Structures are given as C-alpha cells and as structure tokens.
Amino acid sequence: MEETTPLLGRPLAAPSRSTVALLSLVTFSLSCFSSVGSVPLNRLLEDRLCRQYGAHHARLSFFDERVCKADAVQSQLAHINGILETLEAVVGLLVAFPYGALSDKVGRKPVILLSIAGFTLGSAWTAYVLARDQASIQAILLAPAFFMIGGGRHVTYSTLFSAVSDVTTQQNRASAFVTISLGSFMGGVVGPVVSSGLMQVASPWLPYLMSFVMGLLGAALLMLVPETLPPRKKDAEDDDDDDTPILFSYLTRLRASLSMLRKPELALVLVAFLAPVPMSTAANQFFVQYVSKRFSWSMADAGYLQSVRGAVNVMLLLVVLPCLGNSKALLSRASSSSSPAAAKDRYLAQLSAVALTLGCLLMAGKSMRVVVAGFVVNTLGNGLAPLCRSLAAHLVAAHEQAGLQTLIAIVEASSSLFAGPALAFALSAGMSWGGAWMGLPYFGLAAFLFFVTSPLFVPARSRLREKLKSSDLFEP
C-alpha cells in the first residue's frame, strides 16, 4: 500500500483543483465577512451598553473606552454575546439537517447562497438596532432568527465541506480540506488588520459596514463555482423523494446519519468536534473583550492579536503540519497501521489537542506575555478540526460523506449551546473574585478541552486486535 500523508494527498484533477480553489476563495471572503465585523461590533455593543450606564452624557461621540471597562458593562456585554451564540446554535440545530438534506436534493450552491443571505440579513438587523437610540439593545437578540434562512455559519461550512467531498477522492480529500481551512485562516489574518486599522482612524461603523462587501463578494465568487453535487446522486434523490412526504424524508435521512454513531471509532472522533466551537469563541470576539478588560487595551489594539492568530494558523497548515506529517518518527509509527493515512491524521489530531489544552492554561496567565504565548500555542492546535474531519471521512463510505458533514455540524452546533453563556458566566465570576480568577474562563475551557479530546487517545479496535494477535497470548 502506498503511504499518504494527511496533508499531501494525491494531486487533484484540473477541474477539481479549480473548484476547490474557488471554494477556498469563497471561504476566505466569508471569513473576512465575519472577522472584519467582529471587533467593531463588540465596540459598538460596548458603547451602547456604556451609554445605558451613563445616560446623562450627550451623544456627541463614542464614549472613551476606559470609561466602558466597568465590570457591569463588561459582564452584560459578555452575556449578550453568549446569548447570541446560544440562539444561533439553537437555530443551527433546528435546521442543520433539513438544509443538509436539501443540499443533497437541489445542490450545494443554493444552500450556501441562502446561508449568506440569512447571515447578511441578521447583520443588517444588528446594525439597525445599534443605529437607533430608541431601539432596545435586547432587540439585537432577534438577529439569529434570520439564520433560519440558510442555517447560519455551521450549515455554511458543513455544506462547503460537502462540496469539497463531492469533487475529491479519499486520497486527496485531506489536502482539499486543508485548502478550505487555509482560506478561512487567511481571512483571519486580513480581516482583523483591516478592521482594527479602520477603527483607529474612523468610527467602528466603517469596518462593520465594510464587512457586508465581503459577504457580497463571497456570493459573487460562489456563482463562478460549478455545482458539485453529482447529477446521478441528484437524480436519485429526486426519484426517491417524488412520492415521499418531506418530513418523512428528513426523518429517514436523519436516522441514516445517526446510525453512523454505531461505529465506535467514529463516535469517539465526533466527541472531539465539541472542542472547536468553544475554543473559537474563546479565541476570537471573547478574547478581544478579555484582553481589553484585563490589561486595559483598546479593542482596536486587541483586535490586532487576531491577525497574529491568523498568521500562526497559516504557518500551521503550510509548514508545521506538513513537516510533522512527513517526519520519520510519525511515518514509522503510522506504517504499522492498516490505514497509514488515517493513523497520521489521528496522531496529528492528538498533538493538536495537547496544544489547545496547554495554550488555554497559559491564556489564563497574569501577564500579557504569558497570555500571548498561550494564544500562539493554542493556535498551533487549530489543525484539530480539519484533521478530525479527515479522520472521520476515513471511517465512512463515500455515499455517507454528506451525512457525516451534517452530523459534524449538529455536534458543533450543540457545543455552541453552552459555550457562550459558560464563558460569559466565568468572566463575570472572575471579575467579581479578581486577581488570578480573571483567567477563570480559560481554566474552565482547558478542563473541558481535556475531557472532550481524550477519546482521540483511545486505541482503535483494529489496532488493539493487531496488538493482541501479535502478543504471546495468541501464540500456541
């Protein structure tokens, strides 16, 4: 058997290569849509909450940020962001599978376009509420309702990965997944730099409104992508569904996807997908607020750290993981497995889990140097999600790939239900207790990451059987 690395699979055919490249550009644009608007949205929310606590001030300009670092303001800001995360997760859980089934029926592009439309409308509603002084700030919590159109970010990315699965083979799928992730991470480099730079010279409104342009660009690029759903599969879905009630069809598909959980190895890998969303929440918008509050940085300055994270992510995918994947020690260790490529994915995922957990502990540190060091170490673990996607893809048949991506989206959305509120509660408690307890959100998250990634270290049954068969217990 020819050995393959999870990062350097067989070359893609020309049409597939161009499709994956376009999808990566779409992902880059959508990542910029999110990252350009994230920090200014936090600042706009903070300013609005600050005004509620100082209503006697005339609205001549934005409040000085230093005035807005009061515990009461920061606690409410964290809770609003946490509730928004939870509401988005609820919507995602309600519609993830129906939209996954719809993408199998009508194609990937229509579902992604709907997702972009829903996210754009939700962002527009947020802008409307923040721009009107007389509107209650609580009205912003209606924004996730617009994600019923398209399903929100979890459906967007699961459908993008399904599209990649359509045009790749098992040998080169991991490389394609990395390409898509690279597009997302590059957006994480460019977006915060643009956003923070504009915030320092103009109103936060400028970068927030500019983010809409990136969403429109993503939709325009998507129009250039050929539909990836194989015609034969689409025709088969149409034939199967002609005489089948829609609800019954969805339930049948859901049952088929959930049946994959009967595979113990796959179920253990899926548990690890509870980690990426809480970690992403804690390392993005929440981290900006945490640094701004704890170290008295402006949000614009703290936003630049997001570009550091993006740059480390790019280095991780282009340099660190390929070097580790081709190291002699890893090749030797994986060669004894019945599936060397899957074994490499597993070993690299284990290293990623260690980096995530250790980095989280350091991010709870008292000094800015320790926090930044932890931020970098933690970012080196961001290969966990694409590696686990590739590992999970090895464990299911080709016709189950779309169902697998939907199942992953459901698991990720489930973790969003508690991630935001838990981090907000921990930050509020940490501010009340003071001192080292300010790092409570990251202490708690480190413990959570340890538990949900531990199943990755459980030996696969096939490897256990190989070891047992080669042991003295099986010798005559």
C-alpha positions as CSV (number, residue, x, y, z in Angstrom):
1,M,0.0,0.0,0.0
2,E,1.3,3.4,-0.9
3,E,1.7,5.7,2.1
4,T,-0.1,9.0,2.0
5,T,0.2,11.9,4.3
6,P,-3.0,13.6,5.6
7,L,-1.7,16.9,4.2
8,L,-0.1,15.8,0.9
9,G,-2.6,13.5,-0.8
10,R,-2.7,12.7,-4.5
11,P,-2.9,15.7,-6.8
12,L,-6.4,16.7,-7.7
13,A,-7.6,16.6,-11.3
14,A,-7.7,20.0,-13.0
15,P,-11.4,20.7,-12.7
16,S,-11.5,19.5,-9.1
17,R,-8.4,21.7,-8.3
18,S,-10.1,24.8,-9.8
19,T,-13.3,24.1,-7.9
20,V,-11.5,23.6,-4.6
21,A,-9.5,26.9,-5.2
22,L,-12.7,28.8,-5.9
23,L,-14.4,27.3,-2.8
24,S,-11.3,28.4,-0.8
25,L,-11.8,32.0,-2.1
26,V,-15.4,31.8,-1.1
27,T,-14.4,30.7,2.4
28,F,-11.8,33.5,2.5
29,S,-14.5,36.1,1.7
30,L,-17.0,34.7,4.2
31,S,-14.2,34.6,6.9
32,C,-13.5,38.2,6.2
33,F,-17.2,39.0,6.4
34,S,-17.1,37.6,9.9
35,S,-13.7,38.8,11.1
36,V,-13.9,42.4,9.7
37,G,-17.2,42.9,11.5
38,S,-16.4,41.1,14.8
39,V,-14.3,43.6,16.7
40,P,-16.2,46.8,15.6
41,L,-19.5,45.0,16.6
42,N,-18.1,44.4,20.0
43,R,-17.0,48.0,20.4
44,L,-20.4,49.2,19.1
45,L,-22.2,47.0,21.6
46,E,-19.9,48.1,24.4
47,D,-20.5,51.8,23.6
48,R,-24.3,51.2,23.6
49,L,-24.2,49.5,26.9
50,C,-21.9,52.1,28.3
51,R,-24.5,54.8,27.4
52,Q,-27.1,52.9,29.3
53,Y,-25.0,53.3,32.4
54,G,-24.3,57.0,31.7
55,A,-27.4,58.2,30.0
56,H,-26.8,61.8,31.3
57,H,-24.0,62.2,28.8
58,A,-24.8,63.9,25.5
59,R,-24.3,61.8,22.4
60,L,-21.5,63.8,20.8
61,S,-19.1,60.9,20.1
62,F,-18.3,57.4,21.3
63,F,-17.5,57.1,25.0
64,D,-13.9,56.8,26.0
65,E,-13.3,53.1,26.1
66,R,-11.6,53.4,29.5
67,V,-15.0,54.5,31.0
68,C,-16.6,51.5,29.5
69,K,-14.4,48.9,31.2
70,A,-16.7,48.8,34.3
71,D,-17.5,45.3,35.5
72,A,-21.2,45.8,35.0
73,V,-20.8,46.9,31.4
74,Q,-18.3,44.1,30.6
75,S,-20.5,41.5,32.3
76,Q,-23.5,42.5,30.3
77,L,-21.5,42.6,27.0
78,A,-20.3,39.0,27.6
79,H,-23.8,37.8,28.4
80,I,-25.3,39.3,25.3
81,N,-22.6,37.8,23.1
82,G,-23.1,34.5,24.9
83,I,-26.9,34.5,24.4
84,L,-26.4,35.4,20.7
85,E,-24.1,32.3,20.4
86,T,-26.7,30.1,22.0
87,L,-29.6,31.4,19.9
88,E,-27.5,30.8,16.7
89,A,-26.8,27.3,17.9
90,V,-30.5,26.6,18.6
91,V,-31.3,27.7,15.0
92,G,-28.5,25.6,13.7
93,L,-29.7,22.5,15.5
94,L,-33.3,23.0,14.2
95,V,-32.3,23.5,10.5
96,A,-28.9,21.9,10.1
97,F,-30.3,18.5,9.0
98,P,-33.1,19.8,6.7
99,Y,-30.7,22.1,4.9
100,G,-28.2,19.2,4.7
101,A,-30.9,17.1,3.1
102,L,-31.9,20.0,0.8
103,S,-28.3,20.3,-0.4
104,D,-28.4,16.6,-1.4
105,K,-31.5,17.3,-3.4
106,V,-31.1,20.7,-5.1
107,G,-27.3,21.1,-4.8
108,R,-24.7,22.7,-2.6
109,K,-24.7,26.2,-4.1
110,P,-28.3,27.2,-3.4
111,V,-27.9,26.3,0.3
112,I,-24.7,28.2,0.7
113,L,-26.3,31.2,-1.0
114,L,-29.2,31.0,1.3
115,S,-26.8,30.9,4.3
116,I,-25.0,34.0,3.1
117,A,-28.4,35.8,2.6
118,G,-29.5,34.8,6.2
119,F,-26.2,35.9,7.8
120,T,-26.4,39.2,5.9
121,L,-29.9,39.9,7.0
122,G,-29.0,39.1,10.6
123,S,-26.0,41.5,10.5
124,A,-28.2,44.2,8.9
125,W,-30.8,43.8,11.7
126,T,-28.0,44.2,14.2
127,A,-26.8,47.4,12.5
128,Y,-30.4,48.8,12.5
129,V,-30.8,48.2,16.3
130,L,-27.4,49.7,17.1
131,A,-28.0,52.7,14.9
132,R,-31.3,53.6,16.6
133,D,-31.0,55.0,20.1
134,Q,-34.7,54.4,20.9
135,A,-34.4,50.7,20.0
136,S,-33.9,48.4,22.9
137,I,-30.5,46.7,22.9
138,Q,-32.3,43.5,23.7
139,A,-33.8,43.6,20.2
140,I,-30.4,42.6,18.9
141,L,-31.2,39.1,20.1
142,L,-33.6,38.7,17.2
143,A,-30.7,38.6,14.7
144,P,-30.2,34.8,14.9
145,A,-33.8,34.4,13.7
146,F,-32.7,35.4,10.3
147,F,-30.3,32.4,10.3
148,M,-33.4,30.2,9.7
149,I,-32.7,31.3,6.1
150,G,-29.8,29.1,5.2
151,G,-29.0,27.8,8.7
152,G,-26.2,30.1,9.8
153,R,-22.4,29.5,9.8
154,H,-22.5,25.8,10.8
155,V,-24.6,24.9,7.8
156,T,-22.5,27.1,5.5
157,Y,-19.2,25.4,6.4
158,S,-20.7,21.9,6.5
159,T,-22.1,22.4,3.0
160,L,-18.8,23.8,1.8
161,F,-17.0,20.7,3.1
162,S,-19.7,18.5,1.5
163,A,-19.0,20.3,-1.8
164,V,-15.3,19.5,-1.4
165,S,-16.1,15.9,-0.7
166,D,-18.1,15.7,-3.9
167,V,-15.1,16.6,-6.1
168,T,-12.3,14.7,-4.2
169,T,-11.3,11.2,-3.5
170,Q,-10.3,9.6,-0.2
171,Q,-6.6,10.0,-1.2
172,N,-6.7,13.8,-1.8
173,R,-9.7,14.8,0.4
174,A,-7.5,15.8,3.4
175,S,-5.4,18.1,1.2
176,A,-8.6,19.8,-0.1
177,F,-10.0,20.2,3.4
178,V,-6.7,21.9,4.4
179,T,-7.0,24.2,1.4
180,I,-10.5,25.3,2.5
181,S,-9.3,25.8,6.1
182,L,-6.4,27.9,4.7
183,G,-8.9,30.2,3.0
184,S,-10.7,30.6,6.4
185,F,-7.5,31.3,8.3
186,M,-6.2,33.8,5.7
187,G,-9.5,35.7,6.3
188,G,-8.5,35.6,9.9
189,V,-5.2,37.4,9.0
190,V,-6.6,40.1,6.7
191,G,-9.9,40.8,8.4
192,P,-8.7,41.9,11.9
193,V,-5.8,44.1,10.4
194,V,-8.3,46.0,8.2
195,S,-10.9,46.2,11.0
196,S,-8.5,47.4,13.7
197,G,-6.8,49.8,11.4
198,L,-10.0,51.5,10.3
199,M,-11.3,51.7,13.9
200,Q,-8.2,53.7,14.9
201,V,-8.8,56.3,12.2
202,A,-12.5,56.3,12.0
203,S,-15.8,55.2,13.6
204,P,-16.3,51.4,14.2
205,W,-19.2,51.8,11.9
206,L,-16.9,51.9,8.9
207,P,-15.4,48.4,9.2
208,Y,-18.7,47.0,10.3
209,L,-20.5,48.2,7.2
210,M,-17.5,47.3,5.1
211,S,-17.9,43.6,6.2
212,F,-21.1,43.4,4.1
213,V,-19.0,44.0,1.0
214,M,-17.0,40.8,1.8
215,G,-20.3,38.9,2.1
216,L,-21.4,40.0,-1.3
217,L,-18.0,39.2,-2.8
218,G,-18.3,35.6,-1.4
219,A,-21.7,35.2,-3.0
220,A,-20.4,36.5,-6.3
221,L,-17.4,34.1,-6.2
222,L,-19.8,31.3,-5.4
223,M,-21.7,31.9,-8.6
224,L,-18.4,31.0,-10.5
225,V,-18.3,27.6,-8.8
226,P,-19.8,24.8,-10.8
227,E,-22.4,22.7,-8.9
228,T,-20.5,19.9,-7.2
229,L,-23.4,17.6,-6.5
230,P,-23.1,14.6,-8.8
231,P,-26.0,14.5,-11.3
232,R,-26.6,10.8,-10.7
233,K,-27.0,11.4,-7.0
234,K,-29.2,14.4,-7.6
235,D,-31.5,12.4,-9.9
236,A,-31.6,9.5,-7.5
237,E,-32.6,11.9,-4.7
238,D,-35.4,13.4,-6.9
239,D,-36.7,9.9,-7.8
240,D,-36.7,8.8,-4.1
241,D,-38.4,11.9,-2.9
242,D,-41.1,12.3,-5.6
243,D,-43.7,10.3,-3.6
244,T,-42.2,10.7,-0.1
245,P,-43.5,13.3,2.3
246,I,-40.8,15.9,3.1
247,L,-40.9,15.4,6.9
248,F,-40.7,11.6,6.5
249,S,-37.8,12.0,4.1
250,Y,-35.9,14.2,6.5
251,L,-36.5,11.8,9.4
252,T,-35.3,8.9,7.2
253,R,-32.1,10.8,6.4
254,L,-31.6,11.9,10.0
255,R,-31.9,8.3,11.1
256,A,-29.4,7.2,8.5
257,S,-26.9,9.8,9.6
258,L,-27.4,9.0,13.3
259,S,-26.9,5.3,12.5
260,M,-23.3,6.2,11.8
261,L,-22.8,6.7,15.5
262,R,-23.0,2.9,15.9
263,K,-19.4,2.9,14.7
264,P,-17.4,3.2,17.9
265,E,-14.3,4.7,16.3
266,L,-16.4,7.4,14.5
267,A,-18.4,8.2,17.7
268,L,-15.1,8.8,19.6
269,V,-13.8,11.1,16.9
270,L,-17.1,13.0,16.8
271,V,-16.8,13.8,20.5
272,A,-13.7,15.9,19.6
273,F,-15.9,18.2,17.5
274,L,-17.3,19.6,20.7
275,A,-14.0,21.4,21.1
276,P,-13.6,23.7,18.1
277,V,-16.6,26.0,18.6
278,P,-16.0,26.8,22.3
279,M,-12.3,27.3,21.5
280,S,-13.1,29.5,18.5
281,T,-15.5,31.6,20.6
282,A,-12.9,32.0,23.4
283,A,-10.1,32.9,21.0
284,N,-12.0,35.4,18.8
285,Q,-14.5,38.0,19.9
286,F,-14.4,36.9,23.6
287,F,-10.6,37.0,23.7
288,V,-10.7,40.6,22.4
289,Q,-13.0,41.6,25.3
290,Y,-10.9,39.6,27.8
291,V,-7.7,41.3,26.9
292,S,-9.3,44.7,26.7
293,K,-10.8,44.4,30.2
294,R,-7.9,42.6,31.9
295,F,-5.0,44.6,30.5
296,S,-6.8,47.9,29.7
297,W,-6.1,47.6,26.0
298,S,-8.4,49.3,23.5
299,M,-10.5,46.9,21.4
300,A,-8.8,48.1,18.2
301,D,-5.4,47.2,19.7
302,A,-6.6,43.8,21.0
303,G,-8.0,43.1,17.6
304,Y,-4.6,43.0,16.1
305,L,-3.9,39.9,18.1
306,Q,-6.5,38.2,15.9
307,S,-4.2,38.7,12.9
308,V,-1.4,37.1,14.9
309,R,-3.7,34.1,15.4
310,G,-4.5,34.1,11.6
311,A,-0.8,34.2,10.7
312,V,0.0,31.3,13.1
313,N,-2.9,29.3,11.6
314,V,-1.4,29.8,8.1
315,M,2.0,28.7,9.2
316,L,0.4,25.7,11.0
317,L,-1.2,24.5,7.8
318,L,1.6,25.3,5.4
319,V,4.6,24.4,7.5
320,V,4.1,22.8,10.8
321,L,1.5,20.0,10.0
322,P,3.2,19.0,6.7
323,C,6.6,18.8,8.4
324,L,5.1,16.7,11.3
325,G,3.2,14.6,8.8
326,N,6.4,13.8,6.9
327,S,8.6,13.2,9.9
328,K,10.3,9.9,10.1
329,A,9.0,9.2,13.6
330,L,5.4,9.7,12.5
331,L,5.8,7.8,9.2
332,S,7.3,4.8,11.1
333,R,4.6,4.8,13.7
334,A,1.8,5.1,11.2
335,S,3.2,2.5,8.8
336,S,2.3,-0.4,11.1
337,S,-1.4,0.6,10.9
338,S,-3.8,-0.9,8.4
339,S,-4.6,2.7,7.3
340,P,-1.4,4.8,7.4
341,A,-3.2,8.0,6.3
342,A,-5.9,7.7,9.0
343,A,-3.2,6.9,11.6
344,K,-1.3,10.1,10.7
345,D,-4.4,12.1,11.0
346,R,-5.1,10.6,14.4
347,Y,-1.5,11.3,15.7
348,L,-1.6,14.9,14.5
349,A,-5.0,15.4,16.0
350,Q,-3.6,14.2,19.3
351,L,-0.8,16.7,19.2
352,S,-3.3,19.4,18.3
353,A,-5.4,18.5,21.3
354,V,-2.4,18.8,23.6
355,A,-1.5,22.3,22.1
356,L,-5.1,23.5,22.5
357,T,-5.3,22.5,26.2
358,L,-1.9,23.7,27.2
359,G,-2.4,27.0,25.3
360,C,-5.7,27.5,27.1
361,L,-4.0,27.2,30.5
362,L,-1.4,29.8,29.6
363,M,-4.1,32.2,28.3
364,A,-5.3,32.4,31.9
365,G,-1.9,33.8,33.0
366,K,-1.5,37.1,34.8
367,S,1.0,38.7,32.4
368,M,0.4,39.8,28.8
369,R,3.5,37.9,27.7
370,V,2.2,34.6,29.1
371,V,-1.3,35.2,27.6
372,V,0.2,35.9,24.1
373,A,2.4,32.9,24.4
374,G,-0.6,30.8,25.3
375,F,-2.5,32.3,22.5
376,V,0.2,31.2,20.0
377,V,0.5,27.7,21.5
378,N,-3.3,27.3,21.5
379,T,-3.5,28.4,17.8
380,L,-1.0,25.7,16.9
381,G,-3.7,23.3,17.9
382,N,-6.2,24.6,15.4
383,G,-5.5,21.8,13.0
384,L,-7.7,19.7,15.2
385,A,-10.9,20.3,13.2
386,P,-9.7,19.6,9.7
387,L,-7.7,16.6,10.9
388,C,-10.7,15.2,12.7
389,R,-12.8,15.8,9.6
390,S,-10.3,13.9,7.5
391,L,-10.1,11.1,10.1
392,A,-13.9,10.8,10.3
393,A,-14.1,10.7,6.5
394,H,-11.8,7.7,6.5
395,L,-14.3,5.9,8.7
396,V,-17.4,6.2,6.5
397,A,-18.3,5.2,2.9
398,A,-18.3,7.7,0.0
399,H,-22.1,7.9,-0.1
400,E,-22.2,8.8,3.6
401,Q,-19.9,11.9,3.3
402,A,-22.7,14.5,3.1
403,G,-24.5,12.9,6.1
404,L,-21.2,12.9,8.0
405,Q,-20.7,16.6,7.4
406,T,-24.3,17.3,8.6
407,L,-23.7,15.2,11.7
408,I,-20.5,17.2,12.4
409,A,-22.4,20.4,12.0
410,I,-25.0,19.2,14.6
411,V,-22.3,18.3,17.1
412,E,-20.6,21.7,16.6
413,A,-23.9,23.5,17.0
414,S,-24.6,21.5,20.2
415,S,-21.4,22.8,21.7
416,S,-22.4,26.4,20.8
417,L,-25.5,26.0,23.1
418,F,-23.4,26.3,26.2
419,A,-20.1,27.8,25.0
420,G,-21.0,31.5,25.0
421,P,-23.1,31.5,28.2
422,A,-20.5,29.4,30.1
423,L,-17.6,31.8,29.1
424,A,-19.8,34.8,30.0
425,F,-20.6,33.4,33.4
426,A,-16.9,32.5,34.1
427,L,-15.8,36.0,33.1
428,S,-18.4,37.6,35.3
429,A,-17.3,35.4,38.2
430,G,-13.7,36.1,37.5
431,M,-14.2,39.8,37.6
432,S,-16.1,39.5,40.9
433,W,-13.4,37.5,42.5
434,G,-10.5,39.4,41.0
435,G,-6.8,38.5,40.8
436,A,-5.8,35.3,39.2
437,W,-9.5,34.4,38.9
438,M,-9.8,36.7,35.9
439,G,-8.4,33.8,34.0
440,L,-11.3,31.5,35.1
441,P,-12.8,31.3,31.6
442,Y,-9.6,29.7,30.2
443,F,-9.0,27.5,33.2
444,G,-12.5,26.1,32.7
445,L,-12.1,25.7,29.0
446,A,-8.8,23.9,29.4
447,A,-10.5,21.3,31.6
448,F,-13.3,21.0,29.0
449,L,-10.9,20.5,26.2
450,F,-9.1,17.8,28.1
451,F,-12.2,15.8,28.5
452,V,-13.7,16.1,25.0
453,T,-10.4,15.4,23.2
454,S,-9.4,12.4,25.5
455,P,-11.3,9.9,23.2
456,L,-8.8,10.7,20.5
457,F,-6.2,8.9,22.6
458,V,-8.3,5.7,22.9
459,P,-6.7,3.0,20.7
460,A,-8.7,2.0,17.7
461,R,-10.2,-1.5,17.9
462,S,-8.4,-2.6,14.8
463,R,-5.1,-1.6,16.3
464,L,-5.9,-3.4,19.5
465,R,-6.7,-6.6,17.6
466,E,-3.4,-6.3,15.7
467,K,-1.5,-5.9,19.0
468,L,-3.4,-8.8,20.6
469,K,-2.8,-11.1,17.7
470,S,0.9,-10.4,17.8
471,S,1.2,-10.9,21.5
472,D,2.2,-14.1,23.4
473,L,-1.5,-14.6,24.4
474,F,-2.2,-15.8,20.8
475,E,0.8,-18.0,20.5
476,P,0.2,-21.7,20.6
